[in-house]
Amino acid sequence: MPEFPGLIKSKLPKVQTTIFTVMSRLAQEHQAINLSQGFPDFESDDALKDLVHLAMKKGHNQYAPMAGLMELREQIAIKTQNLYGTIYHPDTEITVTAGATQAIYTAISAVIHEGDEVIIFTPAYDCYEPAVEMNGGRAVIVQMRAPDYKIDWTHVRKLINPRTKMIIINTPHNPTGTMLNKEDFIALEKLIANTDIILLSDEVYEHIVFDDNKHYSAAMFPKLAERSFIVASFGKTFHNTGWKLGYCIAPEMLMNEFRKVHQYIVFSVNTPMQYALAEYLKNENNYLRLGSFYQQKRDFFINAIRNSKFEIIPSKGTYFQLLGYKKISHEKDTDFAVSLTVDYKIASIPISVFYNQHLDDKMLRFCFAKKTETLAKAAEILNKIV
């Protein structure tokens, strides 16, 4: 085929194939245990799958309403009010999306204009910065450092200027497994008072919280809620990431802008799955039990490698566990992750790739959303690495 070098000017010239694809492919090539990409290797609840099948059999196979099935939005509103004490109107303030990543992209696209600045805390999930750049914005990066990955709000205050349009937070946090506390939210609330800054709060791991920690949602703080897009994920919650279903909640003024973009990206999302989730959410135990469910997996994993050479900082939330390897190697984390995959047959994600400047604290991220036998095999390998 002929090539036309001047035909395309890339809008994302720095972006390459994601690390998740790279490491999963490497794991497959070397038949390694894949603890890199964040997906379970066990099935979601048969009862939920049966509800999808039932909806299909009943003929619910055509387009859903653009904002999502009303029955599902009503259940999301009930869940949000019960958990966080905040009322969102299902008709005007809740939209069902094709996964959380679509919701994040849509929220950014709805409000970010050429030259707007967006504050992002790294290490960060890799979809934030490209979405900002695609919409002509500029990402302003604040680096968090191991081992506690705390936000210095005094430093953040110095970065705010008339061009600052959005701040993106993520709690529980991927990739570090840390969480924002009440004091963080109070500091953030004071920081953006009397400004026009919008908050995008990525809360996809809201139900996966350990050791009696409490998930604080932006919805719990009225002065934040009134200017926040809050994003959640059914895929992360109910062990079916391949379904790509999530939602966004926001006050009506913001949601109006969100839906203007949403209707032209996907219009609406999977209908029978929405019917199923609307019914499934009526039993709150289906999501309230997730913390203890995943804590058993986290505890099994870290106890199984307690005597290894890896430094363990127990995850507070998400289904990711960071392991430090300074006592084992001084290799770059990207090289060490490849060595583990090729030589030891266990795949992870190097934390430096979540940083804008590829800061290397000798940390790897391992996903423990796996069967017990998978985690046991992984632990056996990790214990042999010296």
N, C-alpha and C positions, 0 to 999 in steps of 0.2 A: 504494500500500500504506500502511496506517496506521503511524504511528511511535509507539514507546513509549520515551520518553527515559530512564525509570528502569528499564527492563527489563534492561539489560546494564551492568554495571560492569566496564570493561576491566581485565584482569589485566596488560596491557602498554600503559598509556595513552600512553607516550612513543614507542612503536614505530610507524613508518610504513613505506611501501613501501621495500625495501632500495635502496641506491645502485646496486647491480649491475643491478637491474631498470630503474631510472630511466635509467642511462647507456646500457644496451643498447637500450632503447626509443628514446632520443634518437639513438643511432647509426643505428638502422634508419630512423627518420623522415628523417634528413638524409643517408642513404646514406654514412655515414662508416666508415672502417676501425675495427673494434671491437677495441681493445686494452684494453678495460676489464674485462669479465668473464673470469675465469680458466678458459678452456677452449680446447683446441687446435682449429685449423681444418684439421687433417689427421687421417687415419684411424688407428685402432689396427691392430695387426698382423693381417693376413689369417689367419695361422695360429691366432690366438686366436679369431677369429670363426668359423673352421671348426670349432674344438673345441666351441663353443657349439652350432652347427648339428648336429654329430655327436651331442652329448648329447641334443638335442631328438629327433633321429631314432631314438635308442635308447630313447626313452620316458621320459626323466628330466624329467618335466613336472609332477609333483605336489609337494606340500609337502616341503621338506627338513627335517631335524631342527631343533628349535628353536635349538640352539646353533650350527648350521651343519653342513655335510657333513663327516664325520669325515676323509675323504681330504684335504679342503682344510685343516682344522685341523692335521692332521699336517704338511702342507707348510709352514704358517705357523710351526709349532714348529721345524721343521728350519731354516728361513730365519732365525728369530730367534736360535737357538743359534749358527748359523754366523757371523752378523754381530756379535752382541753377547755371545756366550759364556754366555747365560743360558737355562736350561731351563724351559720352560712346558709343563705337561701338557695335551695337546690335549683331553682329556676334561673337565677341570674348570677350565681357566685361559684358554681362548681361545673367543671368540664372534664369529661372522660377523654383520655388521650391514648395514643398508640405507644404506650410506655412512658417512663419518666423522661427519657432523653428527648423525646419529641416535645414534651411539656416544657422542658428547660429551653430548648431551641425556640419554641413558639413564644415563650414569655420574653426572652431576650429580643427576638425579632419585633415584638409588638411595641417595644418602648425605646430601644437603642437606635440613635441616629448617628450620622456621620460626625465623628469627633467627640462623641460621648465617651466618658471614662467609666470603667467598671472595675471595682476592686475585687480581686480574687485571691484567696488564701491557698498557698501551695505548701505541701503536696496536695494536688487537687485532681478530681476526676477529669478525664481528658477532654470532655465535650464542652467545657465552659468557654475556654479561650477561643477556640475556632468559631463558636457561635457568635461571640462578640465581634471578632474580626470580619466574619461574613456580613455583618450588618454595619460595617464602617466604624465600629467603636474601637477603643484602645483599652487593652487589659492592663491594669495597674496591679503588679504582683507584690504580695506580702508573703515573705517566707516564714514558715513555722519550722522549728528545729526539734530534732530528737533530743531527749526521749519523751518529753511531755507534749510537744506540738501545741503549745498555748499561743493564743493571739494577744499581741501587745496592742491594746486599744489606744494607748497614748500615741504610738507610732502611726496607727491608722488615722487618727485625727489629723495628723500633720499632712496626710496625703489628700485630704478632702479639699476640693476647690469647686468653683462654679461649674466645671465640666463634669464633675462626678455625678453620674446618673443612677448607678446601681451598685449594690454590694451583694455578693453571692456567698452564702454560708452553706455548710453541709454538716449535719449532725443527726445521728451518729456518723462519724467521719470515715469515708473511704479515701485513702487506703489505710489510715493509721489506727482505726478502731477507738479513737478518742471521742469525747463528747463535750459540747458546750454546756456550761452550767448556768444556773439562774443569774449569777453575777455577770457572766458574759452577756446575757441578753439585756440586763439592766444597763450595762455599759454601752451596748449597741443602741439601745433605745435613746439614751442621752445623746449619743454621738450624732444621730441623724434627725433629732428633733430640730424643728425650724429650718429644715432643708427640703429640697425636692427629691431626695434620694429614695429610690425604690429598692426594696429588699427581695431577693430571690432566695428562698430557703429550701434546700434540697434535703428532704426528710424521708428518703426511701427506706431507710432501715429503722424507722420509728418504733417498730415493735420488737426489734432484736437488741435488747438491752440487758446487761448482766449485773450481778452482785448488788442488787437493790438500788442500782443507779436509776435516776429518773430522766426520761426523755422530756426535755423542754422544747416545745414547739413555738414558733413565732406567733401562732394563733393564740397563745396564752397571754400575750402582752399587747393590750389594746392599741397602744401607740405604734407598735410594729405591725400588727395585723391589718391596720387600716391602710398600709402601704406595701403589703407583702403578697407576692406570689408564693404559694406553698405547694411543693410537688411531692407526690407519693407514688408508690409502685405496688400493684397487685402481684406482679411477677416475682419481686423480691420477697413479698410477704407470704405468698402461697406456693412457693417452690415450683413456679412454672414460668421461668424467664422467657421462654420461647413464645409465650402468648402475647408478649409486648402490650400489656394493658396497664395504665396508670391513670392519674388524674391530677388536676390542678385546682386549688381553691384560692380565691382572691376576692376582695371587695368589688362590687358591681362596676365601678368606674374602670378598674384595671381589667376585669374579666371581659368587658365589652371590647377592649382593644385586643385582648388575647384571642377571642373568638373570631375577630376579623382575619387574623392570620391563620388560626387553626382550620377554618373552613376551606382554605386554599392549599393547605399542606396535606391533610388527610380527609377532610370533611367529617367523617364519622369512623368509628372503629368497631371491631368485631361484635356483632349483635348477639349470637347465642351465648357467648362468654359473659356479656354484660348481664343477661338474664340470670345466668348461673351465679354470678358474683352477688347480684342483688339479693338472691335467696340465701346464699352462703353467709353473708355478712350479718344476717339476722341473729346468728349464734355468735356472740362476742367472744366466746372461748376459742373460736377458730383463729383469732389473731392475738388474744391476750396470753395464750399459752406459749407463744413463740419464743419469748425470752428464756424460759426454763428449758424448752426443747433444744435451743442452740447453745445454751450454757453447758448442758451436758456434753455436747460435742466439743466445745471449747475446752472444758475442763479435762475431758479425756485426752485431747490432743496435747495440751501443755503438760499434763502429768506424765504422759508417755514419753516426752522428750526432756523431762526435768533434769536428767543427768547428762544431757548432751552438752556440746561446747557452745551452743547457741544462747544468746541472751534473750530472755523471754520477758516481755512487758505485756501482762495479760490484757487482752482486748476488753474494752468497756462496752462496746456495742458493734454492730455489723456482724458478718460472718467471716471476718478477716483477722488474721493474727500476724503481727510483725515479729520477726526474729532477727536479732543482730548477730553478725558473724565476725566481729573484730578479733575474737580470740582464735579464729580459724584461718583467716586469710586477709591480706591487704589488697586483693584484687578489686577493681572497679565492680560495683554491684551488677552491672550489666554483664560483665564477663563471668562473674561468679555464678550468676543465675543460669547462664548457658552451660557452664561446667557441671553444675548440679544436674541439669537436664540430660546432658550427653553422657557424662561419666557415672552419675549415680542414679539416673532414671527417676528424678523427681523435679517437677516444674513449678516455678514460683514467678513472682513479678518483682523486679528491682524497683525500689522506691524512687530512685533518682529520676525515672521517666515521668513521674508525676510533678516534677519541679520544672519551672520555666528555664532555670539555669542548670538543670541536671545536677543538683546538689547531692553529693554522695555521702550519706551517713552510715554506709555499710549495713543497710537494712533490706530485708526481703519480705514481701507480703505473701502469705499462704492462706488459701481459702479452706475453711474447715466445714463447709456445708456439704459434707460427704458422709457416706456410710461408715459405720464404725470400723469395718474391715479395711476400708480404704485408708482411714486415718491411722490404723494400726500398722499397715504396711509402710505408710509414709514415715511414721515415727521410727520404725525399725531402720529405715535408711538414714534418717537424720542423726540417729544415735551413733552411726558408724563414721560420720564425717568428722575428721580431726585435723 
